[in-house]
C-alpha cells in the first residue's frame, strides 16, 4: 500500500544536490533552473548563487503544496545585518500578509517591507553566510 503522503514530486534535497543551468537575462539578472526527473524549478537573482538559492526555495514551496505537513524553513534569521550593513528584522506573523516578511531601513532612512522571494532575488545574505562562503 502506498504511503498516504507519497507523491511523484521529488524532495527539496533532491534539487539541492543537482547542478543548476544558469542563464543571464537581458536585465543582468541570473536565472537558475534545476531539473529532477520530469520536474523543474527555477529562481532568479542578481547573482548565480542567489538564483540557485531562489530555485531551491521554490522547490521547497512546491513540495509543501504536495505535502502540506512539510514545513518550509525560512532561509533567513529573524534579525540580521547584510553585506551592505543594512539591518533586517522579521515582521511579526500576524502582520506578514499585509506588510511582507521582513522590514528594513532604506538609504533615506525610511522603513520598507519585502517578502522572502524578493530578498532572494536581490541576493540578500547575512554577513556570516557571506564570510563563510569567501
N, CA and C of each residue as an Amber inpcrd file, in Angstrom:
protein
   402
   0.8450000  -1.1820000   0.0000000   0.0000000   0.0000000   0.0000000
   0.8870000   1.2410000   0.0000000   0.5340000   2.2160000  -0.7780000
   1.3230000   3.4390000  -0.9010000   1.1970000   4.2950000   0.3520000
   2.2730000   5.0000000   0.6500000   2.2760000   5.9400000   1.7790000
   1.2950000   7.0600000   1.4550000   0.4230000   7.4600000   2.3860000
  -0.5980000   8.4720000   2.0880000  -0.0100000   9.8240000   1.6710000
   1.2060000  10.1530000   2.1250000   1.8250000  11.4160000   1.7430000
   2.6920000  11.2900000   0.4960000   2.7450000  10.1030000  -0.0840000
   3.6260000   9.8770000  -1.2260000   3.1480000  10.6690000  -2.4390000
   4.1050000  11.1870000  -3.1630000   3.7980000  11.8630000  -4.4210000
   4.9770000  11.6640000  -5.3510000   4.7760000  11.9680000  -6.5940000
   5.8520000  11.8390000  -7.5690000   6.8330000  13.0050000  -7.4700000
   6.4500000  14.0680000  -6.7700000   7.3160000  15.2430000  -6.6950000
   8.5420000  14.9460000  -5.8380000   9.7430000  15.2240000  -6.3490000
  10.9680000  14.9450000  -5.5880000  11.0640000  15.8000000  -4.3250000
  11.8300000  15.3080000  -3.3680000  12.0600000  16.0640000  -2.1450000
  12.9760000  17.2500000  -2.4440000  12.8530000  18.3430000  -1.6920000
  13.6810000  19.5370000  -1.9420000  15.1810000  19.2470000  -1.9460000
  15.6170000  18.3090000  -1.1200000  17.0430000  17.9810000  -1.0760000
  17.5270000  17.4140000  -2.4060000  16.6280000  16.7700000  -3.1510000
  16.9960000  16.2440000  -4.4680000  17.3780000  17.3850000  -5.4140000
  16.7180000  18.5250000  -5.2790000  17.0530000  19.6890000  -6.1100000
  18.3520000  20.3350000  -5.6260000  18.5560000  20.3050000  -4.2990000
  19.7270000  20.9770000  -3.7120000  21.0430000  20.3380000  -4.1430000
  21.0220000  19.0560000  -4.4560000  22.2660000  18.3760000  -4.8310000
  22.5370000  18.4060000  -6.3360000  21.5980000  18.9060000  -7.1010000
  21.7720000  18.9690000  -8.5560000  22.4230000  20.2950000  -8.9510000
  23.2080000  20.2530000  -9.9940000  23.8420000  21.4600000 -10.5130000
  22.8280000  22.2080000 -11.4030000  22.6170000  23.4970000 -11.1360000
  21.6550000  24.2640000 -11.9440000  22.2100000  24.6090000 -13.3280000
  21.3150000  24.8730000 -14.2370000  21.6660000  25.5030000 -15.5080000
  21.3880000  26.9890000 -15.3210000  22.3610000  27.8170000 -15.6670000
  22.2260000  29.2590000 -15.4750000  22.0280000  29.9550000 -16.8130000
  21.2570000  31.0240000 -16.7480000  21.0600000  31.8650000 -17.9230000
  21.0930000  33.3140000 -17.4510000  21.9360000  34.1260000 -18.0970000
  21.9380000  35.5500000 -17.7800000  20.8700000  36.2130000 -18.6250000
  19.9980000  36.9350000 -17.9620000  18.8820000  37.5850000 -18.6480000
  19.3100000  38.9560000 -19.1590000  18.5110000  39.5210000 -20.0280000
  18.8180000  40.8200000 -20.6260000  18.9570000  41.9340000 -19.6020000
  18.2750000  41.8020000 -18.4760000  18.3250000  42.8430000 -17.4370000
  19.4990000  42.6570000 -16.4740000  20.3870000  41.6900000 -16.7510000
  21.5450000  41.4570000 -15.9080000  21.3040000  40.4810000 -14.7690000
  20.0620000  40.0500000 -14.5940000  19.7350000  39.0690000 -13.5580000
  20.1000000  37.6760000 -14.0630000  20.2340000  36.7420000 -13.1280000
  20.5290000  35.3580000 -13.4730000  19.3300000  34.4890000 -13.1300000
  19.0870000  33.5070000 -13.9920000  18.0490000  32.5200000 -13.7280000
  18.7270000  31.1620000 -13.5950000  18.4060000  30.4620000 -12.5230000
  18.9150000  29.1070000 -12.3050000  17.7470000  28.1480000 -12.4730000
  17.9520000  27.1230000 -13.2760000  16.9460000  26.0830000 -13.4710000
  17.5380000  24.7580000 -13.0130000  16.7870000  24.0590000 -12.1740000
  17.2200000  22.7590000 -11.6760000  16.1430000  21.7390000 -12.0460000
  16.5880000  20.6420000 -12.6650000  15.6550000  19.5900000 -13.0640000
  15.9520000  18.2990000 -12.3150000  14.8880000  17.6600000 -11.8350000
  14.9620000  16.3390000 -11.2170000  13.8290000  15.5360000 -11.8400000
  14.2040000  14.4460000 -12.4980000  13.2400000  13.6170000 -13.2320000
  12.4900000  14.5260000 -14.2080000  11.1930000  14.5610000 -14.1350000
  10.4460000  15.4160000 -15.0640000   9.9880000  16.7200000 -14.4100000
  10.5910000  17.0620000 -13.2630000  10.2070000  18.2750000 -12.5500000
  11.2960000  19.3270000 -12.6680000  10.8720000  20.5690000 -12.7360000
  11.8010000  21.6830000 -12.9260000  11.4050000  22.8260000 -12.0030000
  12.4170000  23.4180000 -11.3760000  12.2060000  24.6420000 -10.6030000
  13.1930000  25.6780000 -11.1080000  12.8360000  26.9310000 -10.9370000
  13.7680000  27.9900000 -11.3200000  13.6720000  29.1250000 -10.3190000
  14.7500000  29.8760000 -10.2550000  14.8170000  31.0370000  -9.3890000
  15.6200000  32.1160000 -10.0750000  15.3430000  33.3430000  -9.7300000
  16.0080000  34.4830000 -10.3500000  16.6490000  35.3350000  -9.2700000
  17.8480000  35.8490000  -9.5690000  18.5320000  36.6950000  -8.5980000
  19.6040000  37.5200000  -9.2930000  20.1850000  38.4210000  -8.5250000
  21.2410000  39.2930000  -9.0410000  22.5490000  38.5350000  -9.2460000
  22.6970000  37.3610000  -8.6200000  23.9030000  36.5470000  -8.7660000
  23.5070000  35.1060000  -9.0680000  24.4660000  34.3360000  -9.5760000
  24.1990000  32.9170000  -9.8260000  23.8910000  32.1810000  -8.5180000
  24.6830000  32.4570000  -7.4890000  24.4560000  31.7890000  -6.2010000
  23.0720000  32.1350000  -5.6470000  22.6720000  33.3770000  -5.7850000
  21.3470000  33.7860000  -5.3220000  20.2400000  33.1180000  -6.1260000
  20.4490000  32.9640000  -7.4340000  19.4540000  32.3060000  -8.2790000
  19.2960000  30.8430000  -7.8700000  20.4020000  30.1940000  -7.5390000
  20.3440000  28.8030000  -7.0730000  19.5510000  28.7220000  -5.7720000
  19.8350000  29.6130000  -4.8260000  19.0920000  29.6170000  -3.5590000
  17.6050000  29.8670000  -3.7970000  17.2890000  30.7610000  -4.7130000
  15.8780000  31.0500000  -5.0190000  15.1940000  29.8290000  -5.6310000
  15.8900000  29.1020000  -6.4900000  15.3090000  27.9010000  -7.1120000
  15.0470000  26.8260000  -6.0500000  15.9810000  26.6410000  -5.1300000
  15.7930000  25.6370000  -4.0780000  14.6410000  26.0330000  -3.1570000
  14.5040000  27.3210000  -2.8870000  13.3770000  27.7920000  -2.0770000
  12.0540000  27.5030000  -2.8030000  12.0280000  27.6850000  -4.1190000
  10.8290000  27.3630000  -4.9070000  10.5250000  25.8710000  -4.8390000
  11.5640000  25.0300000  -4.8660000  11.3620000  23.5840000  -4.7390000
  10.7030000  23.2560000  -3.4020000  11.1340000  23.9220000  -2.3390000
  10.5500000  23.6860000  -1.0140000   9.0890000  24.1140000  -0.9720000
   8.7910000  25.2600000  -1.5630000   7.4000000  25.7280000  -1.5740000
   6.5190000  24.7910000  -2.3950000   7.0300000  24.3090000  -3.5180000
   6.2540000  23.3900000  -4.3450000   6.0380000  22.0680000  -3.6130000
   7.0790000  21.5660000  -2.9540000   6.9490000  20.3300000  -2.1900000
   5.8830000  20.4960000  -1.1110000   5.8700000  21.6440000  -0.4670000
   4.8520000  21.9410000   0.5570000   3.4430000  21.8700000  -0.0410000
   3.2790000  22.3020000  -1.2950000   1.9500000  22.2580000  -1.9160000
   1.4840000  20.8110000  -2.1240000   2.4140000  19.8770000  -2.3160000
   2.0770000  18.4580000  -2.4170000   1.9520000  17.8070000  -1.0400000
   2.7090000  18.2900000  -0.0870000   2.7640000  17.7380000   1.2720000
   2.5780000  18.8620000   2.2800000   1.3460000  19.2290000   2.5850000
   1.0950000  20.3600000   3.4910000   1.7580000  20.2370000   4.8630000
   2.0830000  19.0420000   5.2990000   2.7370000  18.8960000   6.6000000
   4.2240000  19.2720000   6.5420000   4.7810000  19.3950000   5.3380000
   6.1820000  19.7930000   5.1940000   6.3150000  21.2700000   5.5430000
   7.2380000  21.5930000   6.4320000   7.4430000  22.9810000   6.8580000
   8.5400000  23.6150000   6.0100000   8.1910000  24.6710000   5.3040000
   9.1690000  25.4060000   4.5140000   9.9590000  26.2920000   5.4680000
  11.2340000  25.9870000   5.6130000  12.0890000  26.7360000   6.5260000
  12.4210000  28.1080000   5.9370000  12.4120000  29.1090000   6.7930000
  12.8130000  30.4530000   6.4020000  14.3240000  30.4390000   6.1380000
  14.7630000  30.9040000   4.9720000  16.1940000  30.8840000   4.6840000
  16.9870000  31.9780000   5.3990000  16.3100000  32.8090000   6.1720000
  16.9660000  33.9220000   6.8580000  16.7310000  33.8740000   8.3580000
  17.6840000  34.3870000   9.1580000  17.4430000  34.5280000  10.6050000
  16.3830000  35.6080000  10.8580000  15.8440000  35.6400000  12.0510000
  14.8170000  36.6360000  12.3810000  15.3550000  38.0650000  12.3300000
  16.5900000  38.2640000  12.7450000  17.2430000  39.5700000  12.6280000
  18.6710000  39.3300000  12.1490000  19.1260000  40.2030000  11.2660000
  20.4950000  40.0700000  10.7720000  20.9350000  41.3460000  10.0730000
  22.2270000  41.4210000   9.8250000  22.8170000  42.5010000   9.0460000
  23.3170000  41.8830000   7.7510000  23.0670000  42.5660000   6.6160000
  23.5160000  42.0190000   5.3350000  24.9020000  42.5450000   4.9720000
  25.3750000  42.1750000   3.7860000  26.7260000  42.5310000   3.3370000
  26.9290000  44.0300000   3.1920000  25.8580000  44.7880000   2.9930000
  25.9550000  46.2340000   2.8590000  25.7320000  46.9630000   4.1800000
  25.6010000  46.2070000   5.2620000  25.4130000  46.8190000   6.5720000
  23.9690000  47.1580000   6.8960000  23.0160000  46.7270000   6.0680000
  21.6050000  47.0120000   6.3170000  21.0620000  46.0170000   7.3450000
  20.2800000  46.5400000   8.2810000  19.6580000  45.7090000   9.3100000
  18.2960000  45.2220000   8.8210000  18.0240000  43.9480000   9.0530000
  16.7640000  43.3130000   8.6580000  16.1180000  42.7080000   9.8940000
  14.7810000  42.8580000   9.9980000  14.0110000  42.2760000  11.0990000
  12.7880000  41.5590000  10.5350000  12.4920000  40.4100000  11.0850000
  11.3060000  39.6540000  10.6670000  10.0600000  40.3660000  11.1500000
   9.0880000  40.4940000  10.2900000   7.8000000  41.1130000  10.6290000
   7.0130000  40.1100000  11.4880000   6.3190000  40.5690000  12.5270000
   5.5020000  39.6480000  13.3260000   4.5120000  38.8760000  12.4410000
   4.3100000  37.6210000  12.7580000   3.4810000  36.7160000  11.9470000
   2.1190000  37.3060000  11.5730000   1.4690000  37.9480000  12.5210000
   0.1140000  38.4580000  12.2730000   0.0870000  39.6010000  11.2500000
   1.2360000  40.2080000  10.9650000   1.2830000  41.3360000  10.0310000
   1.9160000  40.9750000   8.6830000   2.3960000  39.7600000   8.5240000
   3.1230000  39.3850000   7.3060000   2.2570000  39.4120000   6.0550000
   0.9810000  39.0370000   6.1740000   0.1160000  39.0690000   4.9940000
  -0.0520000  40.4870000   4.4610000  -0.0530000  41.4630000   5.3470000
  -0.2310000  42.8560000   4.9500000   1.0710000  43.5140000   4.5270000
   2.1540000  43.2370000   5.2580000   3.3860000  44.0040000   5.0830000
   4.4870000  43.2850000   4.3100000   4.5880000  42.0000000   4.4760000
   5.7040000  41.2510000   3.9160000   6.4140000  40.5070000   5.0240000
   7.5240000  39.8600000   4.6820000   8.2190000  39.0100000   5.6480000
   9.2450000  39.7520000   6.5000000   9.8940000  40.7690000   5.9220000
  10.9700000  41.4830000   6.6250000  10.8080000  42.9810000   6.4720000
  11.3530000  43.6990000   7.4630000  11.3930000  45.1540000   7.4440000
  12.8600000  45.5660000   7.4110000  13.1420000  46.6160000   6.6510000
  14.4880000  47.1720000   6.6190000  14.3810000  48.6740000   6.4770000
  15.4650000  49.3690000   6.7630000  15.5020000  50.8270000   6.6210000
  16.3310000  51.1290000   5.3800000  15.7270000  51.8580000   4.4330000
  16.4320000  52.1400000   3.1780000  17.4420000  53.2850000   3.3370000
  18.0910000  53.6320000   2.2420000  19.1490000  54.6530000   2.2600000
  18.6700000  56.0110000   2.7650000  17.3930000  56.3230000   2.5690000
  16.8420000  57.6100000   3.0140000  16.3910000  57.5780000   4.4700000
  16.4850000  56.4180000   5.1060000  16.0460000  56.3030000   6.4850000
  14.5990000  55.8910000   6.6280000  13.9400000  55.5670000   5.5170000
  12.5420000  55.1360000   5.5540000  12.4620000  53.6300000   5.7560000
  11.4820000  53.1990000   6.5480000  11.2480000  51.7690000   6.7070000
  10.5310000  51.2520000   5.4800000  10.9040000  50.0480000   5.0650000
  10.2430000  49.4050000   3.9440000  10.0970000  47.9290000   4.2600000
   9.2170000  47.2710000   3.5440000   8.9080000  45.8720000   3.7870000
   9.1100000  45.0860000   2.5030000   9.4680000  43.8080000   2.6650000
   9.7350000  42.9810000   1.4970000   9.4620000  41.5200000   1.8540000
   9.1260000  40.7170000   0.8260000   8.9130000  39.2980000   1.0540000
  10.2020000  38.5120000   0.7950000  10.2320000  37.2840000   1.2440000
  11.4180000  36.4440000   1.1290000  11.8180000  36.2470000  -0.3300000
  10.8630000  36.0650000  -1.2080000  11.1760000  35.8600000  -2.6300000
  11.9370000  37.0490000  -3.2080000  11.5530000  38.2510000  -2.8400000
  12.2500000  39.4450000  -3.3260000  13.6410000  39.5300000  -2.7150000
  13.7730000  39.1650000  -1.4490000  15.0920000  39.1650000  -0.8180000
  16.0320000  38.1980000  -1.5370000  15.5120000  37.0390000  -1.9140000
  16.3220000  36.0840000  -2.6700000  16.6810000  36.6560000  -4.0460000
  15.7490000  37.3410000  -4.6670000  16.0180000  37.9490000  -5.9730000
  17.1020000  39.0260000  -5.8480000  17.0850000  39.7770000  -4.7620000
  18.1070000  40.8080000  -4.5300000  19.4230000  40.2050000  -4.0480000
  19.4380000  38.9250000  -3.7630000  20.5860000  38.2040000  -3.2070000
  21.0090000  38.7800000  -1.8580000  20.0290000  39.0370000  -1.0090000
  20.2980000  39.4800000   0.3600000  20.8790000  38.2860000   1.1080000
  22.0280000  38.5120000   1.7500000  22.6580000  37.4510000   2.5430000
  23.1770000  38.0300000   3.8480000  22.9330000  37.3240000   4.9440000
  23.5060000  37.7620000   6.2210000  25.0300000  37.7750000   6.1460000
  25.6550000  38.6620000   6.8790000  27.1100000  38.8070000   6.8700000
  27.7980000  37.4770000   7.1250000  27.3630000  36.7330000   8.1470000
  28.0630000  35.4900000   8.4920000  28.0070000  34.4610000   7.3750000
  26.9330000  34.4070000   6.5870000  26.8470000  33.4860000   5.4620000
  27.8600000  33.9050000   4.3930000  27.9750000  35.1890000   4.1310000
  28.9240000  35.7000000   3.1410000  30.3430000  35.3920000   3.5540000
  30.6750000  35.6060000   4.8130000  32.0440000  35.3890000   5.2880000
  32.4390000  33.9180000   5.1830000  31.5110000  33.0080000   5.4280000
  31.7990000  31.5800000   5.3270000  32.0270000  31.1600000   3.8860000
  31.3230000  31.7940000   2.9410000  31.4170000  31.4090000   1.5300000
  32.7060000  31.9050000   0.8950000  33.3210000  32.9230000   1.4560000
  34.5090000  33.5130000   0.8370000  35.7970000  32.8820000   1.2780000
